[in-house]
Amino acid sequence: MTHYYFALTNVEAESLLKEEVSLRYPDLRISYSRPGFLTFKGENLISFKPLFARVAGLSIGKFKEKELLYSKAWVWRRNDKLDIPPHLQEVSDNSVFKIGEKVTLIMMVGNDEFWAGTYDLESSHFQTPGEESSIIQREVPSRAYYKIAEAFEAFDLPFDHQERVLELGSAPGGASLFLLEQDMQVLGVDPADMDKSVLKNINFKHIRRPFETLTENDFREDVDWIISDINLPPTVVLKEVYRLLSFLNPRGLVLTLKMNELKHLEVVATVREKIRAMGFKKVELKYLPGHKKEIALIALRS
Ligand SMILES: C[S@@+](CC[C@H](N)C(=O)[O-])C[C@H]1O[C@@H](n2cnc3c(N)ncnc32)[C@H](O)[C@@H]1O
């Protein structure tokens, strides 16, 4: 019997998603796609959870608006040129799903082209249709503000007042700004210029050097978190993070791994085990709504 699966992702990550599916789910074949929306088919019933999907699950099929008789469902649209019919929007607004429950998702893929699917709601899923973050867009130094805010929201990261964050690749300062707003102390490492709004904050210190030059002598105290958004290959970033972990003992890591080449998929296949072996109990990879060709690695000691 043929089974169908759907995946929603950001357009920039489609090639990564397709490659990941061909490596991790070799029985599946692409069945249909529109930018940001893909379906696959295969002969076996499997748990379909590709890393480079914002949401993925079982596809129920394609429908016209009048065929959609759901009283509880979330509704997602492929782009903001599509207007969700008011009665479906009302169903979506009034539908509450709890962690562990099966979500019914209606995906508006084109004008009068709807697809329905189901997926199990996990704790790291956003509570809004099709994985939208609730962070309000505003003027910030860079989109890294939203990436760290989304990781914070999705994983309920236990950031605490005055905790010390080592931020690798901190310029121009979007992520630093978010961390400073959480009343944290940020040690930003980047040879490039930081935004003035960040530099003037007394809780921010700038080490204006490449992160490869950091040594134990740069730290009078240990750090609570290591955060990285460095635009270098994940192999390079991870090698340096492992080196830093030989003399720093943070309770958490939030690393944005840049996946500019398909070969970097090999890194994500093994990284979780490596980080677990370094004493981090919870290690997860998540593709966030604000991501392009990248993925977040979240690691917590407890
Ligand atoms: C995507 S940007 C970071 C955005 C930043 N996190 C923010 O919140 O605005 C990548 C940064 O990595 C920095 N970078 C690249 N190589 C680096 C290195 N070897 N050491 C430190 N920073 C580096 C770049 O200068 C650049 O500012």
The ligand as an SDF file (V2000), in Angstrom:
LIG
                    3D

 27 29  0  0  0  0  0  0  0  0999 V2000
   25.8730   35.4100   10.6070 C   0  0  0  0  0  0  0  0  0  0  0  0
   27.0190   36.5150   11.2640 S   0  0  0  0  0  0  0  0  0  0  0  0
   26.6270   36.5100   12.9540 C   0  0  0  0  0  0  0  0  0  0  0  0
   25.4360   37.2950   13.3140 C   0  0  0  0  0  0  0  0  0  0  0  0
   25.4310   37.6330   14.7850 C   0  0  0  0  0  0  0  0  0  0  0  0
   25.3680   36.4690   15.6420 N   0  0  0  0  0  0  0  0  0  0  0  0
   24.3420   38.5830   15.1570 C   0  0  0  0  0  0  0  0  0  0  0  0
   23.6200   38.2690   16.1030 O   0  0  0  0  0  0  0  0  0  0  0  0
   24.2020   39.6370   14.5490 O   0  0  0  0  0  0  0  0  0  0  0  0
   28.4880   35.5980   11.2700 C   0  0  0  0  0  0  0  0  0  0  0  0
   29.6350   36.2980   11.9780 C   0  0  0  0  0  0  0  0  0  0  0  0
   30.6960   35.3670   12.1290 O   0  0  0  0  0  0  0  0  0  0  0  0
   31.8690   36.1250   12.1770 C   0  0  0  0  0  0  0  0  0  0  0  0
   33.0430   35.2720   11.9950 N   0  0  0  0  0  0  0  0  0  0  0  0
   33.4760   34.6340   10.8900 C   0  0  0  0  0  0  0  0  0  0  0  0
   34.6110   33.9630   11.1520 N   0  0  0  0  0  0  0  0  0  0  0  0
   34.9050   34.1780   12.4470 C   0  0  0  0  0  0  0  0  0  0  0  0
   35.9460   33.7680   13.3190 C   0  0  0  0  0  0  0  0  0  0  0  0
   36.9190   32.9890   12.8780 N   0  0  0  0  0  0  0  0  0  0  0  0
   35.9290   34.1680   14.6110 N   0  0  0  0  0  0  0  0  0  0  0  0
   34.9350   34.9820   15.0710 C   0  0  0  0  0  0  0  0  0  0  0  0
   33.9160   35.4160   14.2910 N   0  0  0  0  0  0  0  0  0  0  0  0
   33.8940   35.0190   13.0070 C   0  0  0  0  0  0  0  0  0  0  0  0
   31.6760   37.1470   11.0560 C   0  0  0  0  0  0  0  0  0  0  0  0
   32.5330   38.2770   11.2520 O   0  0  0  0  0  0  0  0  0  0  0  0
   30.2060   37.4890   11.2020 C   0  0  0  0  0  0  0  0  0  0  0  0
   30.0190   38.6710   11.9370 O   0  0  0  0  0  0  0  0  0  0  0  0
  1  2  1  0
  2  3  1  0
  2 10  1  0
  3  4  1  0
  4  5  1  0
  5  6  1  0
  5  7  1  0
  7  8  2  0
  7  9  1  0
 10 11  1  0
 11 12  1  0
 11 26  1  0
 12 13  1  0
 13 14  1  0
 13 24  1  0
 14 15  1  0
 14 23  1  0
 15 16  2  0
 16 17  1  0
 17 18  1  0
 17 23  2  0
 18 19  1  0
 18 20  2  0
 20 21  1  0
 21 22  2  0
 22 23  1  0
 24 25  1  0
 24 26  1  0
 26 27  1  0
M  CHG  2   2   1   9  -1
M  END
$$$$
